[in-house]
Amino acid sequence: MRIPSLEVLFGIGEIGTVQRCALSLVYASSLMLMMGINLIIPALPAMKGPLGATDATIGLVMTVYTAPAIVLAPLFGFVADLYGRRWLLAGGLMIFGLAGTSIAFAPSFQWVLILRAIQGIGFCSVLPL
């Protein structure tokens, strides 16, 4: 039995090269932002010693990442409809990347939480797209 390709399943075989590249960019960025949850889980125990986090507070790293989406994702969906998706996607990816890189240089656990919340804002700006 032959498995059909994604182009056949979703009917995107007839789209142009530019649209195919744009679609690939959106899929890749969405995957990257969703992996912001899954890829950090193995690193959580390693944060306890150097940053002074406890077992009770280490879960906040995940909470502050996803909590902004409760309020901001619908608002960013509205903004995307009014002003366009391209700027929202680019801005969200920039915020996500800069905050994620800054976490590597965080001097304390409080800074990790602040930067992770900023990274969550970048995540939820791309979420409605």
SVG drawing of the C-alpha trace seen along z (x, -y; Angstrom):
<svg xmlns="http://www.w3.org/2000/svg" viewBox="-10 -47 35 49">
<polyline fill="none" stroke="black" stroke-width="0.4" points="0.0,0.0 1.4,-3.4 1.1,-6.3 0.0,-9.5 2.2,-12.6 1.4,-15.6 0.8,-17.6 -1.9,-15.2 -3.5,-15.0 -3.8,-18.7 -4.2,-19.7 -1.1,-21.9 0.5,-20.4 -0.6,-23.2 0.6,-26.1 3.5,-28.2 7.1,-28.2 6.7,-31.4 3.6,-30.1 5.2,-26.8 8.1,-28.5 5.8,-30.7 3.8,-27.7 7.0,-25.8 8.1,-28.8 4.8,-29.0 4.9,-25.2 8.5,-25.3 8.0,-28.3 4.9,-26.8 6.8,-23.6 9.7,-25.5 7.4,-27.4 5.6,-24.3 8.9,-22.6 9.6,-25.4 7.5,-23.3 8.8,-19.9 12.5,-20.6 12.9,-22.4 11.4,-19.7 14.7,-17.6 16.6,-20.7 14.4,-21.6 16.3,-19.4 19.6,-20.9 18.3,-24.4 17.8,-23.6 21.4,-23.8 22.9,-26.7 19.9,-29.0 18.6,-28.1 15.2,-26.8 13.4,-24.3 11.1,-21.4 8.1,-23.6 9.2,-26.5 10.7,-24.7 7.3,-24.1 6.9,-27.9 9.2,-27.8 6.5,-26.0 3.6,-28.1 5.0,-31.5 5.6,-30.4 2.0,-29.3 0.1,-31.7 0.3,-34.8 -1.5,-32.8 -4.7,-32.8 -5.2,-36.5 -2.9,-37.5 -3.6,-34.9 -7.1,-36.1 -5.8,-39.7 -3.0,-38.8 -5.5,-37.0 -7.5,-40.3 -4.3,-42.3 -3.3,-39.8 -6.7,-40.3 -6.4,-44.1 -2.8,-44.7 -1.6,-41.5 0.0,-38.3 3.5,-38.9 4.6,-41.5 3.1,-39.6 4.9,-36.4 8.2,-38.2 7.9,-40.1 6.8,-37.0 9.7,-35.0 12.2,-37.8 10.8,-38.1 10.9,-34.4 14.4,-34.0 15.9,-37.0 14.3,-36.0 15.3,-32.4 18.9,-33.3 18.9,-35.7 17.8,-32.8 21.2,-31.3 22.7,-34.3 20.2,-34.7 21.9,-35.4 19.1,-34.1 15.9,-32.0 13.8,-35.2 15.4,-36.3 14.7,-32.9 11.0,-33.4 10.9,-36.9 12.6,-36.0 10.5,-32.9 7.3,-35.0 8.6,-37.3 9.3,-34.2 5.8,-33.1 4.5,-36.4 6.4,-35.7 4.9,-32.2 1.4,-33.4 1.8,-36.0 2.4,-33.3 -0.2,-30.9 -3.3,-32.3 -1.5,-32.3"/>
</svg>
